[in-house]
Amino acid sequence: MSQTLFEKIIAREIPAEILYEDDRVLAFRDIQPQAPEHVLIIPKKPIPRVGDASREDQALLGHLLLTAGEVARELGLQDGFRLVMNHGKNGGETVPHLHCHLLGGRPLKWPPG
């Protein structure tokens, strides 16, 4: 099976502006930002999408969300931010590797898209 774009970023085969990394997750700037601050937080474990995660991924998913909060603080997003996870084609998924979009730096409208 071929590697996803995100697996290639994890392996440093494709460059990215990395903001945070530990043994479980990686956070980097989106190359097509939809807000002044647009960061992707991904698990290093290749899980295709949130609906494919299992109970054994619970701690990893919690760590991913806590990391999103830490990155938001580091970026100075005290006035607010949004976390988005897309699932499947109709949900806007473009890379089949679970990831969380951290968006901020401007007022965000509701409902989105």
Backbone torsions as a table, in degrees:
resi	resn	phi	psi	omega
1	MET	NA	136.3	-177.1
2	SER	-77.3	154.6	-179.6
3	GLN	-76.3	147.4	174.1
4	THR	-78.0	166.7	175.0
5	LEU	-53.4	-42.1	-177.6
6	PHE	-69.8	-36.8	176.1
7	GLU	-63.2	-35.1	177.4
8	LYS	-69.6	-33.8	175.5
9	ILE	-67.8	-44.1	177.4
10	ILE	-57.2	-41.6	-178.7
11	ALA	-79.4	-0.6	-179.5
12	ARG	65.4	25.6	174.6
13	GLU	-82.2	-23.1	176.5
14	ILE	-125.7	132.2	-179.0
15	PRO	-72.6	151.8	176.4
16	ALA	-153.3	153.7	175.3
17	GLU	-86.2	93.6	-174.6
18	ILE	-81.7	128.9	179.2
19	LEU	-103.4	-25.1	-177.6
20	TYR	-156.2	143.6	174.2
21	GLU	-154.3	139.2	167.8
22	ASP	-139.9	-165.7	-175.8
23	ASP	-72.5	-12.6	-176.4
24	ARG	-115.7	-28.0	-175.6
25	VAL	-138.1	163.3	177.7
26	LEU	-137.9	136.6	176.9
27	ALA	-123.3	130.8	-178.0
28	PHE	-148.5	157.9	-179.3
29	ARG	-70.2	139.3	176.0
30	ASP	-72.1	138.7	-178.5
31	ILE	-79.9	-11.6	174.9
32	GLN	-126.6	70.3	-173.0
33	PRO	-62.3	139.8	177.7
34	GLN	-105.6	4.1	177.5
35	ALA	-156.6	163.9	178.4
36	PRO	-53.4	-36.7	173.0
37	GLU	-116.5	118.4	178.3
38	HIS	-140.9	106.4	-175.6
39	VAL	-121.2	141.5	173.4
40	LEU	-103.1	132.4	175.9
41	ILE	-116.1	122.2	-174.6
42	ILE	-127.8	146.5	171.2
43	PRO	-77.8	148.1	175.6
44	LYS	-73.3	-26.3	174.5
45	LYS	-71.6	127.6	-178.8
46	PRO	-76.7	97.3	173.8
47	ILE	-107.9	122.4	-174.2
48	PRO	-57.9	-42.3	-178.2
49	ARG	-163.4	164.7	-174.0
50	VAL	-59.2	-36.1	178.8
51	GLY	-68.9	-11.2	177.8
52	ASP	-99.9	-2.6	178.4
53	ALA	-69.3	153.4	-180.0
54	SER	-115.6	172.9	178.0
55	ARG	-56.4	-34.1	-179.7
56	GLU	-69.6	-11.7	177.3
57	ASP	-91.7	1.7	-174.5
58	GLN	-55.9	-48.2	-178.9
59	ALA	-65.4	-38.5	178.7
60	LEU	-64.3	-42.9	179.3
61	LEU	-66.1	-39.1	175.3
62	GLY	-62.5	-42.3	178.7
63	HIS	-63.3	-39.0	178.8
64	LEU	-60.5	-45.1	-179.9
65	LEU	-69.0	-40.2	176.9
66	LEU	-63.7	-38.1	177.3
67	THR	-64.3	-39.1	177.6
68	ALA	-58.6	-43.2	177.6
69	GLY	-63.0	-41.1	178.7
70	GLU	-64.2	-43.9	179.3
71	VAL	-63.9	-41.6	178.2
72	ALA	-59.0	-43.2	177.7
73	ARG	-62.5	-44.5	179.6
74	GLU	-61.4	-31.5	179.4
75	LEU	-84.8	-2.2	178.2
76	GLY	74.1	34.3	-177.3
77	LEU	-92.7	43.2	-178.8
78	GLN	-62.6	-26.3	-179.3
79	ASP	-76.7	-8.9	176.9
80	GLY	134.9	157.6	177.8
81	PHE	-159.4	170.1	178.7
82	ARG	-128.1	141.3	172.6
83	LEU	-111.9	133.0	-178.4
84	VAL	-133.1	135.4	171.4
85	MET	-125.5	123.0	179.3
86	ASN	-96.3	143.2	179.0
87	HIS	-131.6	116.1	175.3
88	GLY	77.4	168.6	-176.8
89	LYS	-55.3	-49.4	-177.9
90	ASN	-70.8	-15.7	176.4
91	GLY	-90.5	-1.4	178.4
92	GLY	93.7	9.5	-179.9
93	GLU	-67.5	130.1	176.5
94	THR	-118.3	-21.1	177.2
95	VAL	-123.9	121.0	-178.1
96	PRO	-78.6	62.6	176.4
97	HIS	-147.8	116.9	-177.4
98	LEU	-45.0	132.2	177.1
99	HIS	-156.2	154.5	-179.2
100	CYS	-116.5	126.4	174.4
101	HIS	-87.5	126.9	172.2
102	LEU	-105.9	115.5	-176.8
103	LEU	-119.9	135.5	178.3
104	GLY	-171.6	-174.6	179.0
105	GLY	94.5	1.0	175.7
106	ARG	-158.3	160.9	174.8
107	PRO	-63.3	134.3	179.8
108	LEU	-107.5	130.6	-177.4
109	LYS	-83.5	160.2	174.5
110	TRP	-133.0	136.6	-0.6
111	PRO	-77.3	154.6	178.1
112	PRO	-75.0	162.4	174.0
113	GLY	32.3	NA	NA
